[in-house]
Amino acid sequence: MNNIVKNIAIWVIVALVLMTVFNQFGSKTTADSQVVYSQFIDQVKQGQIAKVTIEGRVLRGVTNEGRKFNTYAPSDPWLVSDLLKNNVTVEAKPDEEPSLLMNIFVSWFPMLLLIGVWVFFMRQMQGGGKGGAFSFGKSKARQLDEASNQTTFADVAGCDEAKEEVSELVEFLRDPTKFQKLGGRIPRGVLMVGPPGTGKTLLAKAIAGEAKVPFFTISGSDFVEMFVGVGAARVRDMFEQAKKAAPCIIFIDEIDAVGRHRGAGTGGGNDEREQTLNQMLVEMDGFEPNSGVIVIAATNRADVLDKALLRPGRFDRQVMVGLPDIRGREQILLVHMRKVPIDADVKADIIARGTPGFSGADLANLVNEAALFAARRNKRTVDMQDFEDAKDKIFMGPERKSMVMREEERRNTAYHESGHAVVAKLLPKADPVHKVTIMPRGWALGLTWQLPEHDRISNYKDKMLEEISILFGGRIAEEIFMHQMSTGASNDFERATKMARDMVTRFGMSDTLGTMVYVDNDQDSMFGRMSAKTVSEATQQKVDAEIRRILDEQYAVARKLLEDNRDKVEAMTAALLEWETIDAEQINDIMAGNAPRPPKVLPTVNRHTSSDTGSSGPTATPAPQPAAKSE
């Protein structure tokens, strides 16, 4: 409404200015008739003219009959004498000068044009009409109302503890006397910390939907501009707006964009980000009380935040929003499944058990991918097979059915994956093998997928050693059965070496070097914490020797297992070459010495032999599931 009134006022002013200009130009135009100069001279000589008014080159006359006229006179030095000889009354006036308004307009027009161009470009830099050219220091926080946000706590699942923490804020805002009568005070700030995709922003939207108070939302990057001091001005303006609307909630998403450690930048105290952070610290808990305003912030990098920002009085509590467990994943799946038509055979608990390590965003993507698979197959509902295919795509990447591989490369990949799978099946504490495939997916030519039976909270030495052996199984199978080495095991070696190094340097799992940390976790020069060398050269040689010992021992374990079970590797390789993908039931048949049962869905694409050279090389592990082994 205010914008409409403002626009109307502007147009009224523009119309008045235009009317004034037209009036100035139109004031010279009269209804007098125009005559030519020669006719005017003839009328003077005939005595028909009674009066003439000279205004520069313009002559305005009146005839004896009282008719008015005007004409334009050339440079005639005898004009006045001719008029006087013929008894014409002569009156002289100076030329009409432009009005004061026109003088001002003409003189200031170039300056007004430059100002208008500058305003236009500044509005473009500031994001169009919203904010304007003179609103650098205005806050960009958006206020949410009930109509624009329908998210409630019913739409948030898998983080019951975090939901309980923030629901207390909503209850306090609705009935503060319940807490104040016992001496409690409302928290100044709540920091939600957790990995990406766990629902921090969704939880904040649910708070906005539940609380019947004003809710301001802004991103941490909205504070920082190229001009020093703009961010601090925006912080001040945002808190001023919030105090006027108190009690209210301010939500700052990705606060690490502005709340990083001070003193790490190159600009010192004049750095724009540091000044913005300083102003935020003062506004949250400074001399002036900030009652009735709750600040909720979200980040997945709490370790980089300034300590002054995390102290009580600013962020009084930290709410951990972690990855959901199996029950949380089931609840999240049920929330997202409400939006798609689900077949009766779909079991959310089974899908939740097969998706360890998935965040809420991953599960939402899983349901969406399953719906897309069902749509491509012209189904009316989404069934369990669609969810399985969607899970395979997310875990292992999309199938590259058009990729051409030579028979030798397919056989080498089959032995490689069989080596991983057989070693994993023979080791007692390894996760069960869920699926093995030599179908190229994503960046991988093949993949062995291990699926844990339960959520893993901690890792243990014997299990980590077995994982190193499983990683070596692929290269060893190539050496034993193909008598060659390929580049496909590079990622396996990287992961095995990193795991062994962590065991020795971070986890104290070495009997030789004992329980001591040999690596500095603060080796991060980005934030100004340049760490010195923490171990001597002699100690570093012992660390390297211990890592080498662990890798060699587990390599020997994997090699012995494969040499003692050649028949199982050969049977699994034959099954992979025939069907390209085998599941847990077929793997169990092979390990029991039986012929594997046919696959439930036979492959429709024959990708066996070709004379063309296929691409091969180091491949990466699919990001969503670190337990999967890829080549």
Secondary structure, 3 states (H helix, E strand, C coil): CHHHHHHHHHHHHHHHHHHHHHHHHHCCCCCCEECCHHHHHHHHHCCCEEEEEEECCEEEEEECCCCEEEEECCCCCCHHHHHHHCCCEEEEECCCCCCHHHHHHHHHHHHHHHHHHHHHHHHHHCCCCCCCCCCCCCCCCEEECCCCCCCCHHHCCCCHHHHHHHHHHHHHHHCCHHHHCCCCCCCCEEEEECCCCCCHHHHHHHHHHHCCCCEEEEEHHHCCCCCCCHHHHHHHHHHHHHHHCCCEEEEEECHHHCCECCCCCCCHHHCHHHHHHHHHHHHHCCCCCCCCEEEEEEECCHHHECHHHHCCCCCCEEEECCCCCHHHHHHHHHHHHCCCCECCCCCHHHHHHCCCCCCHHHHHHHHHHHHHHHHHCCCCCECHHHHHHHHHHHHHCCECCCCCCCHHHHHHHHHHHHHHHHHHHHCCCCCCEEEEECCCECCECCEEEECCCCCCCCCCHHHHHHHHHHHHHHHHHHHHHHCCCCHHHHHHHHHHHHHHHHHHHCCCCCCCCCCCCCCCCCCEHHHCECCCCCCCHHHHHHHHHHHHHHHHHHHHHHHHHHHHCHHHHHHHHHHHHHHCEEEHHHHHHHHCCCCCCCCCCCCCCCCCCCCCCCCCCCCCCCCCCCCCEEC
